[in-house]
Amino acid sequence: MTEAISICSENHKILPIMSIPPDVKKSLADYKHTSLFWTDLLYLMSNKQQTITATGPFRKFAITAKKLSTETIEMNEDVTEFNSRLAAYYKQLADTWTEAQKEYTRKVPELPSDMENMEASKRIWIDMFENYFTKLFDSSEFAENFGKLVTSELEIAKHWNNMTSALLESANMPTKKDMDEVYQELHSLRKRIAKLEKITNPEVT
Amino acid sequence: MTSEIRIDPKLLAEFITLNKNILEAPNLAQSLDEINLEVTPYEVVHSEDKVRLLHFSPLADKQMKTPLVIAYALVNRFHIFDIHPKKSWIRNLLTQGVDVYLIDWGSPTQINQHEGFDDYVNGYMDNCIDFVRKESSSDTISLQGYCTGGTLSTVYTALHPKKIKNLILTSPIIDGRRDSTVVSNLAKHMDVDKLVDTVGNMPPELMYYVFSILKPFEQGFEKYLNFFKNIHNKEYVENFIRVEKWVNDTPPIPGELYKQWIKDVYQDNLLINNNMYVGGKQVSLKNISVPLLTQVAVGDHLVSPECSMPIHYAVSSEDKTLKIYPTGHVGMIASSFSQKKVLPEFVQWLSERSEKK
């Protein structure tokens, strides 16, 4: 599911630098399979006893446990992806800082020792760093990595939401999905009321 | 062997003064919570859910009959239009006889996440404008939209042309493909469906991040250095704190609205190509035939002039004016420059096209 991450290098060539190593990917998949296998088997073996209390909390706890372990394993994969994207993000910032600093040192080789030179060199420093970083933030490489960084963060948030929902469900409490349905329903009700109000009170329209 | 470092005494004095200023700062500046950003008195004349319609008290005897409704942006709050008595856009308009209303979008919560362009344009905005038309006994009103409020005002005028007498667009977001800002660059690579599905509304934190990379060294370093340097300048400090409070108060944007805005305006560029649909109706910019004033700023790093200017050429209005100012996004509406240059030209344009009482 992950792909190689490219970063913007000094000469703006795209270099593949990071991805989840295949052996890590494989061991995660093996772990997921083994874990789910035993969870399923234990669930099946204990299912008969659980059906006796089908409306009670025990059955829900068993289902919830499986859901939580699946989500945790999948979240680990996304955390790896997130960390790779975050590393690429900081590398882009660090590389740009180094380039800007090099250019600044070339233009201002000596530390200013009087007020006038200090002000001038501060201006050069700000302008130079501003230019280098604006160029980075304007680049498609930065935006692409940033977009994927946010996406991977959202994936983690999604798993977290799913885990929370599983726990809320087991406690017979409304989940995010339930609340979304309520919001959606309220939204369409409001629209219908507004439409009806406009029909019954058309004087200003 | 000894080495000698020569330092200009002035430099040393400057450094010591700066340190002293930093230590004195808490005694000389108010904290953000101690500042009230409301300057000019107003009355809430209409409200619907979190949206409020504000009517500002007149400050001139003679007034233009055609009222002006300002549709503020979705990012940050409306206070930037009235940030300081000496730089207040609203106060200036009032003293020149303009009857000013402003739509405050409020602070949406998760319950508002399904609200989109249709709800904002055909719902909230239309209801506010109908209210003003009724209260002022005017069939038509002048509409000013700022930033994303400019996008909403454009869509509104295209869909409800008979209710608008004059349209003023100040740094509107129109042609996302041409926008050369960092905002647009990030927006084009955003998986907005996933964002909205996962978190509901667009979180303010994302907006703060975007602000932080716009001019990171000027805004993140020099601005604060200058603040401490000028800590004894009461007016400078007050203005700084007020603007900082405004910058750091951005409400979430309803998920559905944010999704459509990013997709239709930045990613698929549907608005300028007349292919955007709102409430099941196609938004054709050719439907806009009212007098149009477009104001853009050359130094705008949030909405580049190339993004705003295409509206001038896309509408069918015969009476249209494009003004380009040597300032920035906020400088256009809340600066000494806007008071001296932008507002007088704006009011002159408006008064030539408004009915007098």
Chai-1 contact restraints between the chains, C-beta under 6 A:
chainA,res_idxA,chainB,res_idxB,connection_type,confidence,min_distance_angstrom,max_distance_angstrom,comment,restraint_id
A,S113,B,R6,contact,1.0,0.0,6.0,A-B,restraint_1
A,S113,B,I7,contact,1.0,0.0,6.0,A-B,restraint_2
A,S113,B,D8,contact,1.0,0.0,6.0,A-B,restraint_3
A,D114,B,D8,contact,1.0,0.0,6.0,A-B,restraint_4
A,M115,B,D8,contact,1.0,0.0,6.0,A-B,restraint_5
A,M115,B,K10,contact,1.0,0.0,6.0,A-B,restraint_6
A,M115,B,L11,contact,1.0,0.0,6.0,A-B,restraint_7
A,M118,B,L11,contact,1.0,0.0,6.0,A-B,restraint_8
A,I126,B,F217,contact,1.0,0.0,6.0,A-B,restraint_9
A,I126,B,E222,contact,1.0,0.0,6.0,A-B,restraint_10
A,F129,B,F217,contact,1.0,0.0,6.0,A-B,restraint_11
A,E130,B,F217,contact,1.0,0.0,6.0,A-B,restraint_12
A,F133,B,P216,contact,1.0,0.0,6.0,A-B,restraint_13
A,F137,B,V182,contact,1.0,0.0,6.0,A-B,restraint_14
A,F137,B,I213,contact,1.0,0.0,6.0,A-B,restraint_15
A,D138,B,N185,contact,1.0,0.0,6.0,A-B,restraint_16
A,A143,B,N185,contact,1.0,0.0,6.0,A-B,restraint_17
A,A143,B,L186,contact,1.0,0.0,6.0,A-B,restraint_18
A,A143,B,H189,contact,1.0,0.0,6.0,A-B,restraint_19
A,E144,B,H189,contact,1.0,0.0,6.0,A-B,restraint_20
A,G147,B,H189,contact,1.0,0.0,6.0,A-B,restraint_21
A,G147,B,M190,contact,1.0,0.0,6.0,A-B,restraint_22
A,T151,B,D191,contact,1.0,0.0,6.0,A-B,restraint_23
A,T151,B,K194,contact,1.0,0.0,6.0,A-B,restraint_24
A,L154,B,K194,contact,1.0,0.0,6.0,A-B,restraint_25
A,L154,B,T198,contact,1.0,0.0,6.0,A-B,restraint_26
A,A157,B,T198,contact,1.0,0.0,6.0,A-B,restraint_27
A,K158,B,T198,contact,1.0,0.0,6.0,A-B,restraint_28
A,Y183,B,I111,contact,1.0,0.0,6.0,A-B,restraint_29
A,Y183,B,H114,contact,1.0,0.0,6.0,A-B,restraint_30
A,Q184,B,H114,contact,1.0,0.0,6.0,A-B,restraint_31
A,H187,B,H114,contact,1.0,0.0,6.0,A-B,restraint_32
A,V204,B,D130,contact,1.0,0.0,6.0,A-B,restraint_33
A,V204,B,K134,contact,1.0,0.0,6.0,A-B,restraint_34
